[in-house]
């Protein structure tokens, strides 16, 4: 497998099984789509962080409201768990219109999309999650519907088939994608507003955790939110999940208030360390450092050493390890950085400092 061209936002669900076992997965797992609901803010003001995006969206919605027309179509791009679905729900709520929810993989044929489109009411929001996974024929139907508010409905079969254009009321598509680059440019061009969601800094996650704790009826002592935030990999979904596990801890130990040390102990039980690395992340770093003297090591060797599929290591662990500067991907293989050695409590050996220029 090539060692280059990887995507740090890689968020395909192809490793759903391995992911579903991970506390630090950014994808929704188990019954989380349901439990996510209770923690979702419903108005833009309640959406924590992403200040520039919020200001842009506020202006965009205010203008649509003043003009009294449905807003242009909106594309929300970014890694999983950062709030794309939440924002789509907020937009519909702020506009006071219903929202219809579907996803790229749920639409198997263009006809599935045509029937959704033809049943939309005026002003309704159509949320399409994972829009990059729409089948090609559905994508083409969607361009036309988004631009001309029209679908061509096929009547009959074979040579006698004909298409009847059906005019649609004005509506707003909100597309969400973890892979903006995979969207064909004609589709991308149909969106009047594109927002990129970024990973959240620790201070913003702290606020988010404090808000969620209130909703869950959990009292956090000073510093507890910070301990949770720094383990949350910049991702609200992970922050909320870790908070729920800390709540379990507080319930079982009859704690009226959660101290920072409770957070440390509760999350240590799940093998999540101070930087949000879990057992597998640590195994990968350990293998590079202890078995390959810091690297470079090829992906397949590394995966064999930790007893995982190469794809799991590549898509599940590496994006975060690279983003946080624990490891580098170079054409010669994976290399542990000084930060990784230090994180494992080790000194990089004399003369082994990585000369990056030799690796590329
Ligand atoms: P995505 O659609 O990008 O995968 P979601 O919108 O489903 O992510 O968000 C996952 C969870 O994180 C939800 O419970 C949501 O309420 C919470 N969340 C995400 N972003 C924010 C935010 N900015 N403020 C408050 N909660 C958030």
Boltz pocket constraint, residues with backbone or C-beta under 6 A from the ligand:
constraints:
  - pocket:
      binder: B
      contacts: [[A, 26], [A, 35], [A, 36], [A, 37], [A, 39], [A, 40], [A, 41], [A, 46], [A, 47], [A, 48], [A, 49], [A, 78], [A, 79], [A, 80], [A, 81], [A, 82], [A, 83], [A, 84], [A, 85], [A, 86], [A, 87], [A, 176], [A, 208], [A, 236], [A, 237], [A, 240]]
      max_distance: 6.0
